[in-house]
């Protein structure tokens, strides 16, 4: 857990534009919680964060190529974005999730660039018209190349601070697979918005969802009517709910702290060193357990079916001696060694890709994609490393584990000819590695 290495005292002052704000410096990567207090981040910093979050996304969280295109189109070099640590939140302020949901193909065509900002504006309007404080903070919904970027795009345009943390710790296939849902935090209202059209207008609906699954289903239906993309704003909460200013604060159970800073650290190393082995050594310096699972070439990508907007498929990686299958439902959820006929990793633990030549992180969506649309297309035969990361303890909650197992079963059902047994229980990565190497 990140709290294990967060032993550096952090200031208790909260984000305030009238107070001095540090800028992320060249040596800040040495402080593994990304430093105390609040920061102003530049476009370069956001690039680090996007790279790191792509790696942490377990093959999901959308294409890094798409995220970099969004970043170039929507953040200027002169923009300054605000970042705040989870123990420095002003407790009387409001926060929300703002995310982008929909078709990557449509996003590559330019759709979705205004939808999430419109969702922010509508949530902000809802709060003020209800007599509440406007939004002061945003939080990424997950670790992944697109939804880590969305709050910073809004921060660049509206000066809103992004909280250093998220409720998923990785990218996940379904909205229900997050700690806000597990801790029964109120999701409503759920506000869905389209892109702004040529006349300066956009479509919107305010949903009172029955639960998080209903919210996601309504978002997908709305997206289908609006170029297969939608901005979504939900979980409007007072930041006192999430303030982590004391070690005993139960707010710590509701999300994973310091993940944005972790992504910055990882991305900084990837971009600056471009060295696969150096990055693996750097990753080992953190308290979260990581394992090099396999190295080889990407031999094939097979998409068997798409359900409700999800890509269900399999990546084959081989080194001549052994072959790996990585099964995914947008996110990679199961690693299977075909040669030895055994599990190697399973969700909620993460299964992450890196290109060996330059430590480039990428998602399943980037593999064998359209190189004319995706500047970060990863072609077949690319030499890759597969790295396993242990799930944070909070993500090993029984309800979350059952949801991961349900999704794994759905994927394997689509590949009956592989004869991979459906796991009847979650086996943590260290236990699988001990068996695998035994």
C-alpha positions, -999 to 999 in steps of 0.1 A, spaced: 0 0 0 11 35 -7 6 44 30 35 21 38 60 45 22 41 77 31 61 84 62 71 119 53 53 145 73 29 166 51 17 200 58 -19 204 72 -26 235 52 -52 230 24 -52 241 -12 -56 279 -14 -48 301 -43 -36 328 -19 -9 306 -4 24 298 -20 22 267 -42 52 246 -50 61 236 -85 70 200 -93 108 201 -94 133 180 -112 143 161 -81 108 154 -67 108 119 -80 131 111 -51 101 116 -28 80 87 -35 47 102 -24 54 131 -48 61 155 -19 41 173 7 15 199 2 1 212 -31 17 217 -65 13 234 -98 19 210 -126 28 217 -162 20 199 -194 53 180 -191 42 167 -156 8 156 -170 27 136 -197 45 118 -169 12 111 -152 -4 98 -183 25 74 -190 25 61 -154 -13 57 -153 -12 38 -186 12 13 -171 -9 10 -139 -41 5 -159 -35 -33 -163 -39 -31 -201 -71 -9 -199 -80 27 -192 -80 34 -230 -53 39 -255 -22 59 -245 -21 72 -281 -56 86 -278 -47 102 -245 -16 119 -259 -37 133 -288 -63 146 -263 -35 161 -242 -19 179 -272 -53 192 -284 -66 203 -250 -37 214 -228 -13 242 -238 24 244 -228 16 275 -208 -13 259 -189 -8 253 -152 -28 225 -134 -34 222 -97 -28 191 -76 -35 185 -39 -25 157 -15 -53 138 3 -44 151 37 -45 188 26 -82 190 16 -104 218 29 -132 199 46 -160 222 36 -154 220 -1 -171 198 -27 -156 172 -51 -168 149 -78 -158 123 -104 -156 136 -140 -149 110 -166 -153 102 -203 -170 70 -215 -174 57 -250 -159 44 -282 -121 49 -287 -127 48 -325 -151 78 -322 -126 96 -299 -98 91 -325 -121 109 -349 -122 139 -326 -154 132 -306 -154 135 -268 -131 165 -264 -157 187 -248 -181 162 -232 -163 158 -199 -159 196 -195 -196 199 -201 -203 173 -174 -182 193 -150 -200 225 -158 -234 208 -152 -224 193 -119 -210 227 -108 -242 243 -118 -263 217 -100 -244 222 -67 -246 260 -68 -283 260 -77 -289 236 -48 -273 262 -24 -241 243 -21 -204 252 -26 -192 248 -62 -167 222 -71 -132 227 -56 -117 192 -62 -118 165 -88 -106 129 -85 -97 104 -113 -121 75 -114 -93 50 -120 -57 47 -131 -57 47 -169 -44 69 -197 -77 88 -205 -95 91 -172 -64 102 -154 -61 130 -180 -97 143 -179 -95 160 -144 -63 177 -154 -78 190 -187 -106 206 -165 -80 219 -141 -61 236 -169 -93 253 -180 -110 260 -147 -83 260 -120 -98 231 -101 -75 210 -80 -70 173 -87 -68 150 -56 -38 127 -54 -56 94 -53 -84 73 -69 -109 47 -58 -99 19 -82 -60 17 -79 -60 4 -115 -83 5 -145 -115 -16 -141 -141 -30 -165 -171 -17 -146 -180 13 -125 -191 -9 -97 -155 -21 -91 -144 9 -70 -141 17 -33 -167 45 -34 -193 19 -44 -180 -7 -19 -182 20 9 -217 29 -3 -210 65 -10 -239 83 -27 -235 84 -65 -264 107 -74 -270 128 -93 -254 113 -123 -250 139 -150 -245 128 -186 -235 153 -214 -226 152 -250 -200 172 -269 -207 208 -277 -220 211 -313 -212 237 -339 -239 261 -325 -224 260 -290 -250 237 -275 -248 203 -259 -273 176 -247 -275 167 -210 -296 146 -187 -297 144 -149 -301 109 -137 -312 96 -103 -296 61 -106 -308 31 -86 -272 21 -82 -238 23 -99 -248 -4 -124 -279 15 -134 -257 47 -138 -233 29 -161 -261 14 -182 -278 47 -186 -245 63 -195 -239 37 -223 -274 43 -236 -269 80 -237 -235 76 -254 -251 55 -282 -273 85 -291 -244 110 -290 -216 97 -313 -209 68 -288 -192 91 -263 -205 108 -231 -191 129 -203 -202 117 -169 -202 135 -135 -212 117 -104 -204 111 -67 -207 148 -56 -192 146 -21 -180 170 6 -142 166 8 -145 160 46 -156 125 34 -122 120 19 -98 141 40 -70 120 53 -54 144 77 -51 118 105 -38 83 105 -70 70 121 -93 87 96 -117 62 80 -116 83 49 -85 63 40 -106 32 34 -127 50 7 -100 54 -19 -63 47 -26 -41 76 -16 -11 89 -36 -17 71 -69 -15 102 -90 19 109 -75 29 73 -80 19 75 -117 40 107 -120 71 90 -106 68 60 -129 61 81 -160 90 104 -152 113 74 -152 98 59 -184 100 91 -204 134 103 -192 153 70 -192 134 51 -220 152 21 -204 132 -11 -197 156 -26 -172 162 7 -154 124 11 -150 120 -23 -135 147 -15 -110 130 18 -102 96 0 -98 113 -23 -73 121 7 -51 85 11 -42 68 -9 -14 41 -23 -38 52 -58 -48 59 -62 -85 70 -92 -105 84 -97 -141 60 -124 -153 71 -130 -189 91 -116 -218 85 -123 -255 69 -111 -287 32 -103 -292 21 -130 -316 -16 -123 -319 -46 -102 -307 -80 -118 -309 -112 -101 -301 -139 -127 -298 -169 -106 -290 -180 -72 -278 -206 -69 -250 -222 -36 -240 -193 -17 -254 -166 -39 -239 -138 -56 -258 -134 -92 -247 -103 -107 -261 -69 -124 -258 -33 -113 -264 -8 -141 -272 28 -135 -262 55 -161 -270 93 -164 -266 98 -196 -286 100 -218 -254 67 -208 -237 35 -191 -246 13 -167 -226 -23 -158 -230 -35 -125 -215 -73 -125 -213 -90 -91 -211 -123 -73 -209 -110 -39 -218 -86 -45 -189 -63 -75 -186 -78 -98 -159 -60 -132 -163 -25 -143 -173 -23 -180 -183 9 -199 -191 -2 -222 -220 30 -242 -219 29 -250 -182 -10 -249 -180 -12 -227 -150 -24 -193 -138 3 -166 -135 -18 -136 -124 -54 -126 -120 -75 -96 -111 -76 -76 -89 -38 -79 -93 -26 -60 -123 -11 -73 -155 9 -46 -172 27 -42 -206 60 -25 -214 78 -23 -247 113 -37 -241 131 -14 -265 121 19 -248 99 11 -217 69 24 -235 37 16 -216 6 7 -237 -29 -7 -233 -47 -36 -250 -64 -10 -272 -29 1 -286 -20 -34 -297 -24 -40 -335 -44 -8 -338 -48 15 -368 -13 32 -371 -29 60 -392 -51 70 -363 -30 59 -333 6 74 -331 14 48 -304 2 17 -323 20 -14 -310 24 -38 -339 25 -76 -337 60 -90 -331 68 -62 -307 92 -73 -279 74 -68 -246 77 -75 -209 46 -84 -188 48 -71 -153 25 -81 -124 16 -57 -96 0 -68 -64 -34 -53 -57 -37 -29 -29 -51 -45 2 -83 -24 0 -90 -39 -35 -89 -74 -21 -124 -68 -6 -147 -98 -10 -172 -79 -31 -145 -66 -55 -128 -100 -57 -162 -116 -67 -167 -90 -94 -133 -97 -108 -139 -135 -108 -173 -129 -125 -156 -109 -153 -128 -136 -157 -155 -162 -161 -172 -142 -188 -140 -138 -207 -131 -175 -205 -166 -185 -216 -158 -167 -249 -128 -189 -255 -140 -225 -248 -115 -240 -271 -86 -229 -249 -98 -252 -221 -86 -228 -194 -104 -236 -161 -124 -208 -145 -108 -200 -112 -131 -207 -83 -113 -183 -60 -88 -154 -62 -52 -165 -57 -30 -135 -48 0 -128 -71 27 -137 -45 11 -172 -40 9 -178 -78 45 -167 -83 57 -190 -55 39 -219 -72 50 -208 -107 87 -206 -97 86 -235 -74 
